[in-house]
Structures are given as structure tokens and as C-alpha cells.
Amino acid sequence: MRILLAEDERELAAWLVRALHQSGFIVDWVDDGRMVRRSLKSTRYDALVLDLGLPGLGGHDVLDDLRDAGHRLPVLILTARDSLMERVSTLNSGADDFLAKPFELPELEARLTALIRRARGSEHPRFACGPLVYDTTVRQFTLDHEPLALTPREHATLRALIQCSGEPLSKQEILDRVFSDEQDVNPEAIEVLVHRLRKRLASSPVHITTLRGLGYLLECKPCPPSPGTR
């Protein structure tokens, strides 16, 4: 899951980027409200964590701007302003959730997961493509109810694909999610990882399809009928 963090407290932001990354989130950070719209134009995010006291363009204005433009991205407000009036006003303006500082990291992670789950119309913190299931709580893939053994990078690649199941992901988008903490990684590394994953999924109806000019798509195709059946 890829998160945009709009926060001007550098120490807090740096800690959040590291902590959320360890929990499986990919986090991009901006410290100016004017950079939010620019980031959303260039990258697809699953949620926005938005501080209200941003320089350049305040959090309320950022939120109004997004909702006026019809942007339905889930927004979690993270702020030291914890009055009842502030919470009501922010939620009425289109925020999806509100968490006051100071806060506990597990609560932030749970709220983000719940926001993304609701946005995707899911009642359980799982992503599925046919018999392939990813449980975000235990961060485990299963295939036909059996654990699927993967290397960390294979896991990150398949997680990116299943979280966008039904939508193609470009090689660069996968690269950004899998190697977010590294630079100068050859894009061909994604081809190697996809090749390995195809081997692991070969006996199942789950396939990684290459769409020319678009990227990779995770989909579940029906199994061919057995000989002698109609």
C-alpha cells in the first residue's frame, strides 16, 4: 500500500516513513501543502495522511481542493488540533478519519488499513485474486489455503500486484514499491521477479499478464475443463 504523507515536522515525518515502511507501507513524504496535488498527479496512492498545519497551503485548503476536484482518495488527518469543533469541521469537509497527536503507531496503521479496505469495498483486511489471498494482518500469502513461500522481494512484488488486482502496474510503479529504499536499480530486476512469481503460480489459475505499454496485470483465469467434460 502506497501512502502520501504531508507533514512539516521533519523528525516525525522521518520516523513515520521508516516505521510504516517496516510494516509494509510505501511512504512518500512532502512538507508543503502545495506539493500534495503535484504528487497525486504523478503517482497513484492508496491514502493520504494530512497534517493541518502545513506551510504553503494549509491542510484544510488541501482537503477542500481535493474534494472540489472530485478526488476520492482516503484522507486521514493527523494533527495536534484536537478540539471537537476541529474534528467535526474536518470530517464534514471530506476527511475520512482524524487522529490527534501524540498517537500510537499501531493505531495509525490500523486506521490506514481500515480506510483503504473501505475504499476498496472489502470487509476484511485481505486482498484476493482467485485462490491467491494476501492477509494484511499477518502479511502472509496463501494459495489454495496453503502458505506461499516467497523471498522478500517476490513478496513485495506480488503484494503490489494483488493490491491493484484488476489494474495494470507499470514496471516503474512496481520498482518504486519494491525498491523504494534503493537507488539506481535496473528495471530489468522486475522482469526477473515476475518470471520467478510466474513459476510459483504456474499450477494455479492465477496469472501475471504482460500488457504491452501498460505493465503487468494480476488476474485469475478459469482452469481448462478436464478431458471428457463438456
PEGI-V404139 format. One record per backbone hydrogen bond with DSSP energy under -1.0 kcal/mol. CO is the residue of the C=O (numbers start at 1). NH is the residue of the N-H. Records with the same first field share a line. If there is no record, write none. Layout:
CO = NH + NH
//
This chain:
1 = 26
2 = 46
3 = 28
4 = 49
5 = 30
6 = 51
9 = 13
10 = 14
11 = 15
12 = 16
13 = 17
14 = 18
15 = 19
16 = 20
17 = 21
18 = 22
20 = 25
21 = 24
26 = 3
28 = 5
30 = 7
32 = 35
33 = 36
35 = 39
36 = 40
37 = 41
38 = 42
39 = 43
47 = 4
48 = 76
49 = 6
50 = 78
52 = 59
55 = 33 + 57
58 = 62
59 = 63
60 = 64
61 = 65
62 = 66
63 = 67
64 = 68
65 = 69
66 = 71
67 = 70
74 = 48
75 = 96 + 97
76 = 50
77 = 99
79 = 101
80 = 82
83 = 87
84 = 88
85 = 89
86 = 90
87 = 91
88 = 92
89 = 93
90 = 95
91 = 94
97 = 77
99 = 79
104 = 108
105 = 109
106 = 110
107 = 111
108 = 112
109 = 113
110 = 114
111 = 115
112 = 116
113 = 117
114 = 118
115 = 119
116 = 120
117 = 122
118 = 121
124 = 126
125 = 136
127 = 134
129 = 132
131 = 144
132 = 129
133 = 142
134 = 127
135 = 139 + 140
140 = 135
141 = 148
142 = 133
143 = 146
146 = 143
151 = 155
152 = 156
153 = 157
154 = 158
155 = 159
156 = 160
157 = 161
158 = 162
159 = 163
162 = 165
164 = 167
169 = 216
170 = 174
171 = 175
172 = 176
173 = 177
174 = 178
175 = 179
179 = 182
186 = 189
187 = 190
188 = 192
189 = 193
190 = 194
191 = 195
192 = 196
193 = 197
194 = 198
195 = 199
196 = 200
197 = 201
201 = 204
205 = 221
207 = 219
209 = 217
211 = 214 + 215
215 = 211
216 = 169
217 = 209
219 = 207
226 = 229
//
